[in-house]
Amino acid sequence: AGREATGATKAVDAKGRPMDDWNVVHNPNSTTKMHIELSHTLEHDSVVCCVRFSNDGRYIATGCNKTAVLYDAVTGNRIAMFSNEGVLETQVALDNLTCGDSYVRSVCFSPDSKYLVAGAEDKTIKLWDIQGKRLRHSLYGHTKDIYSVDYSADGLYVVSGSGDKRAKLWDVNTGTCVRTFGDEEGPKDGVTSVAVSPDSRYIAAGSLDRVVRLWDLKTGKLIEKFDGHNDSVYSVSFSPDAKLLASGSLDKTLKLWDLTSAGQGNPTGTKCRHTFQGHKDFVLSVVFAPQGTWLISGSKDRSVQFWDPRRLVAGGTLAAEEGPVLILQGHQNSVISVAHSPAALLFATGSGDKRARIWRYQFEGS
């Protein structure tokens, strides 16, 4: 499993089969069968708050205390550590950091995979040049912790969400704030999660105030408020075709919101297409697979669940009790973050057990 020397003895059960510290439970009613394998375990010194792949699939980044860490997504080897005090080459340098605790809560890559963005609890957003291993911009303007960052697909903007109840749009060339989203009308509490739609038209934001908001990126106008969760929203993700928005909440559910008539002011029509129920605790992270085949969620119940939204995408319906296609028990603590590679059948998880894990999967029979 990546780090173990060949010949290392692995724990085995009574029949001599290797015992893994993870397992997969399939939904017997699901026609889709998947085979999952653990590719790499990336050990950290602190809670792994976030995981993200680069667009070209080469890199994976994690965020933990004081640093954003860059790895080779294929080999699992660590490439660099970007701290609030600069680029670190070694673990010793990390141990000697003098800055106080400040978790990197969110990371994202530029579409060309040249830059890594890290949003931290010290209220700053850092834009790192990966090849040059240097800081390109520090983005200042939020007044509380940064919870979430995302890059627009056109490569022009970074969007951020903060505990200060606002989302901000930043010009990556100048490092300046172009627009601030939110006012006294709301969000009424911290913005936990932001996402830019694949066509760079919209910004979605989940908030502690339980509402998911959709803004026009260019004008800053509030297009839609999706109100339906019974507790704070911790994560939002656009479908690849930008027709649906997924949200994950502390109410233990995921919801899918219909964007096809966004902004056309039809308050009577419900915009919630489906509510996915199956997690036993807070849903902390949701993400669409790039092909739109999967909706993947991570939870405080320590599981990752795979949901099949394809019938909903096609305009059909799902039974409420259908449940996830499969459940992966892959960590010893909360699964705080999930990510899917844009370039391969790989996904990653970040956990309170101080590990990030990279998983491979394939459809059985394929």
C-alpha positions as CSV (number, residue, x, y, z in Angstrom):
1,A,0.0,0.0,0.0
2,G,2.5,2.6,-1.2
3,R,4.7,3.1,1.9
4,E,5.2,-0.5,3.0
5,A,8.5,-2.2,2.3
6,T,8.2,-5.4,0.3
7,G,8.2,-8.4,2.6
8,A,6.6,-6.4,5.4
9,T,4.1,-8.6,7.3
10,K,0.5,-7.5,7.0
11,A,-2.2,-8.4,9.4
12,V,-4.0,-11.5,8.3
13,D,-7.3,-13.2,9.4
14,A,-7.8,-16.8,10.5
15,K,-7.7,-18.0,6.9
16,G,-4.5,-16.1,6.1
17,R,-6.2,-13.4,4.0
18,P,-4.8,-9.9,4.5
19,M,-6.9,-7.8,6.8
20,D,-7.4,-4.3,5.5
21,D,-8.4,-1.4,7.7
22,W,-11.1,-0.5,5.2
23,N,-14.0,-2.3,3.6
24,V,-16.8,-1.8,1.1
25,V,-20.5,-2.6,1.5
26,H,-22.5,-2.9,-1.7
27,N,-26.2,-2.1,-2.0
28,P,-27.7,-5.5,-3.0
29,N,-30.4,-3.7,-4.9
30,S,-28.0,-1.8,-7.1
31,T,-27.3,-3.0,-10.6
32,T,-24.0,-1.1,-10.7
33,K,-21.1,-3.0,-9.2
34,M,-17.8,-1.4,-8.5
35,H,-14.4,-2.6,-7.4
36,I,-12.4,-0.3,-5.1
37,E,-8.7,-0.5,-4.2
38,L,-6.6,1.6,-1.9
39,S,-3.8,3.2,-3.9
40,H,-2.0,5.3,-1.3
41,T,-2.2,6.4,2.3
42,L,-0.7,9.9,2.9
43,E,0.1,10.3,6.5
44,H,-0.1,13.8,8.1
45,D,0.8,15.3,11.5
46,S,-2.7,16.9,11.8
47,V,-6.3,16.6,10.7
48,V,-6.6,16.6,6.9
49,C,-9.2,19.3,6.2
50,C,-9.3,19.0,2.4
51,V,-8.2,17.1,-0.7
52,R,-8.2,18.1,-4.3
53,F,-6.8,16.8,-7.6
54,S,-5.3,19.0,-10.4
55,N,-7.1,19.1,-13.7
56,D,-4.4,17.1,-15.5
57,G,-4.6,14.4,-12.8
58,R,-0.9,14.7,-12.0
59,Y,-1.2,16.2,-8.6
60,I,-3.2,15.9,-5.4
61,A,-3.1,18.6,-2.7
62,T,-4.1,18.3,0.9
63,G,-4.7,21.0,3.6
64,C,-3.7,20.5,7.2
65,N,-2.4,22.6,10.1
66,K,-0.1,25.3,8.8
67,T,0.5,23.8,5.4
68,A,-0.9,22.8,2.0
69,V,0.9,19.7,0.8
70,L,1.4,18.7,-2.8
71,Y,1.8,15.1,-3.8
72,D,2.2,13.1,-7.0
73,A,-1.3,11.6,-7.5
74,V,0.1,8.5,-9.2
75,T,3.0,7.6,-7.0
76,G,1.8,9.2,-3.8
77,N,5.2,10.9,-3.3
78,R,5.3,14.2,-1.5
79,I,6.5,17.0,-3.9
80,A,6.3,20.1,-1.8
81,M,4.9,21.8,1.3
82,F,3.5,25.3,1.2
83,S,3.2,26.9,4.6
84,N,2.0,30.3,5.7
85,E,5.7,31.2,6.1
86,G,6.9,29.9,2.8
87,V,7.9,26.8,0.9
88,L,9.2,24.0,3.1
89,E,11.5,21.3,1.7
90,T,11.6,19.0,4.7
91,Q,9.7,17.7,7.7
92,V,12.2,19.4,10.0
93,A,11.3,22.7,8.5
94,L,7.6,21.9,9.2
95,D,8.4,21.0,12.8
96,N,10.2,24.3,13.3
97,L,7.4,26.5,12.1
98,T,6.9,29.3,14.6
99,C,3.4,30.5,13.4
100,G,0.5,29.5,15.5
101,D,-2.1,26.9,14.5
102,S,-3.8,27.8,11.3
103,Y,-5.5,25.0,9.3
104,V,-5.6,25.2,5.6
105,R,-9.3,24.5,5.2
106,S,-9.5,24.4,1.4
107,V,-7.2,24.0,-1.6
108,C,-7.8,24.2,-5.4
109,F,-5.7,24.2,-8.6
110,S,-5.8,26.5,-11.5
111,P,-7.3,24.8,-14.6
112,D,-3.8,24.6,-16.2
113,S,-2.5,22.9,-13.0
114,K,0.3,25.6,-12.6
115,Y,-1.0,27.2,-9.5
116,L,-2.2,25.9,-6.1
117,V,-4.6,28.0,-4.0
118,A,-4.8,27.6,-0.2
119,G,-7.4,29.2,2.0
120,A,-6.6,29.2,5.7
121,E,-7.9,30.1,9.2
122,D,-5.5,33.1,9.3
123,K,-8.0,34.9,6.9
124,T,-5.6,34.8,4.0
125,I,-5.7,33.1,0.6
126,K,-2.3,32.1,-0.9
127,L,-1.8,31.6,-4.6
128,W,1.3,29.4,-5.1
129,D,3.4,28.9,-8.3
130,I,3.9,25.1,-8.3
131,Q,6.9,24.9,-10.6
132,G,8.6,28.0,-9.3
133,K,7.8,27.0,-5.7
134,R,7.0,30.6,-4.9
135,L,4.2,32.7,-3.7
136,R,2.4,34.6,-6.5
137,H,-0.3,36.4,-4.5
138,S,-1.6,36.7,-1.0
139,L,-5.3,37.7,-1.1
140,Y,-6.4,39.8,1.8
141,G,-9.9,41.1,2.5
142,H,-11.9,38.5,4.4
143,T,-12.2,39.3,8.1
144,K,-12.6,35.7,9.4
145,D,-11.3,32.2,8.6
146,I,-11.3,31.1,5.0
147,Y,-13.4,27.9,4.7
148,S,-13.5,27.3,0.9
149,V,-11.8,28.2,-2.4
150,D,-12.5,27.4,-6.0
151,Y,-11.0,28.3,-9.3
152,S,-13.1,29.4,-12.3
153,A,-12.8,27.1,-15.4
154,D,-11.7,30.0,-17.5
155,G,-8.7,30.5,-15.2
156,L,-9.5,34.1,-14.5
157,Y,-10.9,34.1,-11.0
158,V,-10.6,32.5,-7.6
159,V,-13.7,32.5,-5.4
160,S,-13.6,32.2,-1.6
161,G,-16.0,31.7,1.2
162,S,-15.4,32.8,4.8
163,G,-16.7,32.8,8.3
164,D,-17.3,36.5,7.8
165,K,-20.6,35.5,6.0
166,R,-19.3,36.6,2.6
167,A,-18.0,35.1,-0.6
168,K,-15.4,37.0,-2.7
169,L,-14.3,37.0,-6.3
170,W,-10.6,37.6,-6.9
171,D,-8.8,38.5,-10.1
172,V,-5.8,36.1,-10.2
173,N,-3.7,38.3,-12.4
174,T,-3.8,41.3,-10.2
175,G,-4.5,39.6,-6.9
176,T,-7.4,42.1,-6.2
177,C,-10.9,41.5,-5.0
178,V,-13.3,42.2,-7.8
179,R,-16.6,41.6,-6.1
180,T,-18.1,40.6,-2.7
181,F,-21.2,38.4,-2.5
182,G,-23.6,38.7,0.3
183,D,-25.2,41.5,2.3
184,E,-27.5,42.1,5.3
185,E,-30.1,40.0,3.5
186,G,-27.8,37.0,3.7
187,P,-25.9,34.8,4.1
188,K,-26.8,35.2,7.8
189,D,-23.8,33.1,8.9
190,G,-20.5,31.8,7.7
191,V,-20.0,30.6,4.1
192,T,-18.7,27.1,4.4
193,S,-18.4,26.1,0.8
194,V,-18.1,27.8,-2.6
195,A,-18.1,26.5,-6.1
196,V,-17.9,28.1,-9.6
197,S,-20.1,26.5,-12.2
198,P,-18.3,24.7,-15.1
199,D,-19.4,27.4,-17.5
200,S,-18.1,30.1,-15.1
201,R,-21.6,31.8,-15.0
202,Y,-22.5,31.1,-11.4
203,I,-21.1,31.0,-8.0
204,A,-22.8,28.7,-5.5
205,A,-22.3,29.0,-1.7
206,G,-23.4,26.9,1.2
207,S,-23.8,28.5,4.5
208,L,-24.2,27.8,8.2
209,D,-27.6,29.5,7.8
210,R,-28.8,26.3,6.1
211,V,-29.4,28.0,2.7
212,V,-27.6,27.4,-0.6
213,R,-27.2,30.6,-2.7
214,L,-26.6,31.1,-6.4
215,W,-25.1,34.3,-7.6
216,D,-24.3,35.6,-11.1
217,L,-20.5,35.7,-11.3
218,K,-20.4,38.7,-13.7
219,T,-23.0,40.9,-12.1
220,G,-23.0,39.8,-8.4
221,K,-26.8,39.5,-8.6
222,L,-28.5,36.9,-6.3
223,I,-30.1,34.4,-8.7
224,E,-31.5,31.8,-6.4
225,K,-31.9,30.7,-2.8
226,F,-32.3,27.0,-2.2
227,D,-33.9,26.6,1.2
228,G,-34.6,23.0,2.3
229,H,-31.9,21.7,4.6
230,N,-32.7,21.5,8.3
231,D,-29.2,22.3,9.4
232,S,-26.0,24.0,8.2
233,V,-24.8,23.3,4.6
234,Y,-21.2,22.3,4.6
235,S,-20.5,21.5,0.9
236,V,-21.7,22.3,-2.6
237,S,-20.8,20.8,-6.0
238,F,-22.0,21.5,-9.5
239,S,-22.8,18.6,-11.9
240,P,-20.4,18.6,-14.9
241,D,-23.3,19.8,-17.2
242,A,-24.1,22.6,-14.8
243,K,-27.8,21.6,-14.6
244,L,-27.7,20.4,-11.1
245,L,-26.2,21.5,-7.8
246,A,-25.5,19.1,-5.0
247,S,-25.4,20.1,-1.3
248,G,-24.4,18.3,1.8
249,S,-25.6,19.2,5.3
250,L,-25.3,18.6,9.0
251,D,-28.9,17.3,8.7
252,K,-27.2,14.1,7.4
253,T,-28.6,14.4,3.9
254,L,-27.5,15.4,0.4
255,K,-29.9,17.4,-1.8
256,L,-29.9,17.9,-5.6
257,W,-31.1,21.3,-6.8
258,D,-32.4,22.0,-10.3
259,L,-30.6,24.8,-12.0
260,T,-32.3,24.6,-15.4
261,S,-34.7,27.4,-14.6
262,A,-32.4,29.3,-12.3
263,G,-33.3,32.9,-11.9
264,Q,-36.6,32.6,-13.7
265,G,-38.5,33.5,-10.5
266,N,-40.8,30.5,-10.0
267,P,-41.2,30.5,-6.3
268,T,-44.0,28.0,-6.4
269,G,-42.1,25.2,-8.2
270,T,-39.8,23.3,-5.8
271,K,-36.2,23.3,-7.0
272,C,-35.1,20.3,-4.9
273,R,-35.0,17.3,-7.3
274,H,-34.0,14.7,-4.7
275,T,-32.9,14.2,-1.1
276,F,-30.3,11.4,-0.6
277,Q,-30.6,9.7,2.8
278,G,-28.2,7.1,4.2
279,H,-25.5,8.8,6.3
280,K,-25.8,8.4,10.0
281,D,-24.1,11.7,10.9
282,F,-23.2,15.1,9.4
283,V,-22.5,15.2,5.7
284,L,-19.2,17.2,5.4
285,S,-18.3,16.9,1.8
286,V,-20.0,16.2,-1.6
287,V,-18.6,16.1,-5.1
288,F,-19.7,15.0,-8.5
289,A,-17.5,12.7,-10.5
290,P,-16.4,14.5,-13.7
291,Q,-18.4,12.2,-15.9
292,G,-21.6,12.9,-13.9
293,T,-21.8,9.2,-13.1
294,W,-21.4,9.6,-9.3
295,L,-22.2,11.8,-6.5
296,I,-19.7,11.0,-3.7
297,S,-20.2,12.1,-0.1
298,G,-18.0,12.1,3.0
299,S,-19.4,12.1,6.5
300,K,-18.8,12.4,10.2
301,D,-20.0,8.8,10.3
302,R,-16.6,7.9,8.9
303,S,-18.0,6.6,5.6
304,V,-17.8,7.6,2.0
305,Q,-21.0,6.9,0.1
306,F,-21.6,6.7,-3.6
307,W,-24.9,7.8,-5.1
308,D,-26.1,7.4,-8.6
309,P,-27.7,10.6,-9.9
310,R,-28.0,9.6,-13.5
311,R,-31.7,8.9,-13.5
312,L,-32.3,12.3,-12.0
313,V,-30.0,13.9,-14.5
314,A,-32.0,12.3,-17.3
315,G,-35.2,13.8,-15.8
316,G,-36.4,10.7,-14.0
317,T,-37.0,10.1,-10.3
318,L,-35.5,8.0,-7.5
319,A,-37.2,6.2,-4.6
320,A,-36.4,8.0,-1.4
321,E,-35.4,4.8,0.3
322,E,-33.1,3.6,-2.5
323,G,-29.9,4.5,-0.6
324,P,-26.3,4.7,-1.7
325,V,-24.9,2.3,-4.4
326,L,-22.1,1.5,-2.0
327,I,-20.5,2.5,1.3
328,L,-16.8,2.7,1.8
329,Q,-15.5,2.5,5.4
330,G,-12.1,3.9,4.8
331,H,-11.1,6.0,7.8
332,Q,-10.9,5.8,11.6
333,N,-12.5,9.3,12.0
334,S,-14.7,11.7,10.1
335,V,-14.3,11.9,6.4
336,I,-14.0,15.7,6.1
337,S,-13.3,16.0,2.3
338,V,-13.8,14.0,-0.8
339,A,-12.4,14.7,-4.3
340,H,-12.5,13.0,-7.7
341,S,-9.7,13.0,-10.3
342,P,-10.7,14.9,-13.5
343,A,-8.4,12.5,-15.5
344,A,-8.8,9.0,-14.1
345,L,-11.1,6.7,-12.1
346,L,-9.4,7.9,-8.8
347,F,-10.9,9.6,-5.8
348,A,-9.4,10.9,-2.6
349,T,-10.5,11.3,1.0
350,G,-9.2,13.4,3.8
351,S,-10.0,12.6,7.4
352,G,-9.8,13.5,11.0
353,D,-7.6,10.4,11.4
354,K,-4.7,12.5,10.0
355,R,-4.7,10.6,6.7
356,A,-5.5,11.3,3.2
357,R,-6.1,8.3,1.0
358,I,-6.2,7.8,-2.8
359,W,-8.5,5.2,-4.1
360,R,-8.8,3.5,-7.5
361,Y,-12.0,2.0,-8.7
362,Q,-13.4,0.3,-11.8
363,F,-16.8,-0.9,-12.8
364,E,-17.0,-4.7,-12.5
365,G,-17.3,-6.3,-15.9
366,S,-15.5,-3.3,-17.6
